[in-house]
Amino acid sequence: MHSLKGALELENGSVFMGISFGADKSVAGEVVFNTGMVGYPESLTDPSYSGQILCLTYPLIGNYGVPKWEKDEFRLEKRFESGKIHISGLIVCNYSEQYSHWQAVKSLGAWLKEEGIPAITGIDVRALTKLLREKGTMLGRINLEKELEFYDPNKINLVEKASIEKPVTYGKKGKKILLIDCGAKNNIVRSLLKRNCAVTKVPWNFKMGKDFDYDGVMISNGPGDPKQCGETIGLIKEVLAKEIPTFGICLGNQLLALAAGADTYKLKYGHRSQNQPVVLAGGERCFISSQNHGFAVNEKTLPEDWESWFTNLNDGSNEGIRHKTKPFRSVQFHPEAWPGPVDTGFLFDEFLKELK
């Protein structure tokens, strides 16, 4: 690790000095934090982080290196959530240059350099996280070789960059699921394939057409402001009009709400962790969930034929919606969590039951 000094600057004037261990370049974006203890290979390749500078609050990062890049039996990246790193930059407290794990083939720093992602270590992440919790998510920039202007990624359609360009099909037998790719994590596809479904992943602006022939529709996770995805919302409206069983995850929850006529808003600092408690409506049953989102559904704006399905026990924000009579549901958390708890994996089974 070299000794090139760098700075994380926030829009409120705060400056955190550190040392570079990634690519030697400057970057600007939205600064967010994740409280997970493990899973940085999955987090860094999660498309929902597109346009964001990620602060990992766990004090020791890099200690188990980066695993080999290979495909599994489903033609999906075996140990990553997509085919590349999606974060704009990385902030950690203590980077462990020496790594040890039987699956590791390179260090985290080497991987970041290969993909051109800047990273800074030596930052007081507790002070940074406390600031973000008090002030809310802020724009920031990592200044290394030059100074950049602040940049708000939520003002553009990040989903367009995170989505695929052409449809791709996984599996040949079972129920046919159309997955609207807004930046889909691999484990969503994998969770459906393990349940003997044939999954066709399509771009965010897919046109339904007259020959639309699917048993169900799933709306994936993704980055940014859902209101930037007008074409996706229009597609979902067509799906709802045909009363095709529909299930949304994370950004998919917000997009389904907008298509139904509800509204969304930006959270103060978002939910990004592996231990968010959510409670099922109408009871006291609680689940521990994995989450990564900065926007939420305003459940007070839901039409009369829709209702809240799950609620976040930490701040009371919406964690899922459902139609009262039709097979339309969505959750704000990740039932396919990887890494993270699998408490809510049964929701995939519930969705498939509706197809029958």
N, C-alpha and C positions, 0 to 999 in steps of 0.2 A: 504494500500500500504506500503510495507516495504522500507527500506532505503539502500538496496544493491546497491552499486555504480557500474556503468559499463561504458565502453568506446566504442565509434564508432571510429575505425581507418581506414583511407583510404590509398590506395597504394602509394599516394604521400607523406605520412608521417603526414598528418593532423590528429589531435585527438580531438574528441568532448566528453566531460564527461557528464554523466547523471545518472539517477536513474532507476533501473529496475522496471517494473510493469507487466512483462509477465513471461514466464518460465525462471528459473535460469540456463541458459545454453549458451554456446558460439555458434556462427554461422558465416559462411563466405559466401559471394556471391557478386552480383553486386548491387551497391547502385543507386537507381533511386528515382525521386520525382513525386508526384501527386498533382495538384493544386486544386482538387475538394473540395467544402465546406461540402458536405454531401456524404453519401453512403459508409462509411468504411466497413459495413458488406458485401456489394457487391464486393468492391474492394479487400478485403482480400481473398475472395473465388473465385476470377477471376483466372483461370488457366494460363492466360498470364503472371502472376507475378511469376511463378515458378522459383526458383533459385535466387530471388531478395530480397534485403533488401529495404523495401519501406519507404520513408520519406513522410509523409503527411504534406503539407505546411500550411494548415489551422490551426490557433493557438489553437482551442479548439476541442479536440477529446475525445470521450467517453461519451459526455454529454447526449446522448439518448440511451446508453446501447446497448444491443444485443437482437434482437427479438427471439421469440420461433422458434425452428426448427420443421417445419412441411411441409407436401406435399400439393400441390394444386390439382385442378381437373385433371391436366395432368400428375400427378405422379412426378412432379418436385419440388425441394426445393422452398418453397413459397417466401422467402425473401432473398435468397442467390443465387449466380451464379453457385455454384457447391456444392458437398457434404462435402467439408472440406476447411480449410485455405490453400492457396497455397504459400503465401509469406514465405520467410525464416526468416525474422525479421522485426520489425516495429520501426520507429523513429518518435517521435512527440515532439512538443514544450511544450504543456500543456495538460497533461492527466487529465480528469475529473473523479475522482473516484466516485463522487456522480452523478448518472444518473436519468433521469426522462422522461419516455415515456410510454404510455398506453400499448404498445406492448412489452416492455422490460421485460426480465426474468432474466438477469444477466448482470454484468458489462463487459466491454471490456477486462479488465485485467484478470478476471476469465476465460473468454473464451479462451484467449491466453494461459493461464496456462494449461487449459484442453487439448489443442491441441499441447502443447510443443513448442510454438513459443515465442522466446525472444522479449522483447520490452523495449525501453528506452525513458524516458521523461526528460524534462529539457534541451533539445538540442536547440541551436540557429538554427532553421531550415532556417531562412533567410540567414544566413552566409553559411550554408551547401548548400543550393540551389544555391546561387550565385557562390560558388566554382564549383559546378557541371555544371553550365551553362558556366563558363569560361573554365574549363579544360575538360569538357565532362564527360559522365558517367564513374565511376571508380569502381574498385573492392574495397570491404571493409569487415570489420569483426566486429561483436559485441563481445567483450571480457568480459565475466562474471566470469565463474568458471575456465576457462583455456584459453590460447592463441592458436589460430588456424592459419594455413597458409592461405594466400589469395587463393581464388578459383574462376575461371572463368566459370560460368555455360554455357556460349555460346559455349564452346568447346565440349559439349556432346549433344546428341539428347534429349532435354527436352520434346519434344512432346511425345516421347515414354512413359514418366512417367505421362503426363497429360491426355493421351487418355484412352479410355475404352479398356478392353481386349476382350470383346465379343459383337457382335451386339445386339442392343435393339431397339424395334419398339414402337412408340407412335402413336396412332390413327389408324383407320382401313379403313376410307373412304377418297375419294378425290385423288388428284394427289399424286403419290408416289415419295417422295424426298429421295435421299441418302445423308445423312450428314456425310462427312468425319470428324471425331472427332480428331482434333489436340489439343484439350483442350477447347471444345465448351462451351460457356456460355449458361446457361439455357434459357435465353430469346431469343436465336436464335431458339431453338426448339419451345418455346412457341409462337413466332411470326408466325411460319409456321402453328402450330396447330390451332391458332385462325383464320387462313385463310383456314381452312378445308382441310389440307394436311395430308397425312400419312407419318410420318418421321421415317426412319430407320437410326439410328446412328451407324456408324461402326468404327473400329479401324483405326489408321493412316496408317497401312500397309495392309489394306484390299485387297484381291485379287478379281478382277472383275468376272472372271469365265464366262462360256458360257451361263448360265441362268440369266445373268444380265438383269433386267427388271424394270427400273425406268424412270420416266418422266423427272426428272431433278436431278442435282447434286449440292450440296452446300458444300463449303470448309470453315471450321470454323476458328476462331481465335486460337491462341496458343502461347506458349512461345518460346524464343530463336531464334537462327540463322536458317532461312529457308533452307539454304544449307545443313543442317544436316539431312534433311528429304528426302533422295533419293528415298525411296520406295513410299512415298506419291507423289512425283513429277512424278514418273513412272506411278502411277495409274491415275493421272490427264492427262498425255499424252494419255493414252488409252481412257479416256473419251472424250478428244478433237478429237481424231481420229474417234470416232463414232458420232461426232457432236451432243452430248447430251447437251441440255441447261445447262450452268454452271454458278454459281455465287459464288464468294469468298468474305470473310470478314476478314479484318485485316491481319493476317498471311496468310490467303487464297488469298489475293491480291498478296503477294510476291511469294507464291507457284505457282499460276497460271502464273505469269510472267516468273518464271524459267522454267515451263513446256512449255511455248510458245517460249523459247529461249532467253529471256532477262536476265538481271543481277540484283542483289540486293546489297545493301551496308548498313553499320551500321551508324545510325544517331549519331550526336555528343552527345546528351543527350535524344533523343527520344521525343515522344509526349504522354503525359499522363495527360489528363484533360477532362473537360466536356464542353469546350467552344472554340474548335478549328474551325476557319472559313475555309470552303472549297468552291471553286468556280467551277461551271460546265463548262466544255470545250465549247468554241464557243460562250460564252456570258458573262454576268455580274451577273448571278443569284448566290447568295451566300447562303450557309447553315451553321448553327452552329452544330458542331458534337462533339461526345464523342470519345476519342481515347486512346489507350494503346498499344504502339509498340515502339521498339527500332531499327528496320530495315526498309528500304524503297526500292522501286523499282527505278532503274535507267532508267527513261523513254527514255533516249537517246539510250538505247540498244534495244528498242522494235523493233521487225521485222516490215516490211513495211505494213503488213496487220493488225497491231495492232496500237492503238493510246491511248493517255492519255485521261482520262474521267473526273477526278477531280484534282484540284491543291490546295495545302495548301497556304493560303494567307499570313501566317506569314513568311515562309521560302522558298516558291516556290517548296517544295518537292512534289512528286507524291502522289495523294490520291485516285487513281483508274485508271483502264485500261479497254479497251473493244476492241473486234475484230470488224473490219470495216463491215463485212458482215455476220458473224455467231453469234449465241446466247451465247457468252462467255463474261462475265463481272465480275468485282470485284471492291471492294472499300477498302481503307485502314482504314477507320473509322468504327464506329459501328451504323448501321441503327436500330439495336434492342436496343439501349442504355438504360441501367437501372442501376443506375440513369443517368439522362442526358437528353438532348434535343431529341425530336422525329421528327425533321424536315425531316429526310431522311427515315422514315419508309415506305414511298411509294415505295422504291426500291424493297421491297418484292413483292408488287403487280405487279411491272413492270416485275420482274423475272417470276412470275406465268403466266403472259400474254404470255410470250415466249413459255411456255409449251403447250399452246393451238394451 
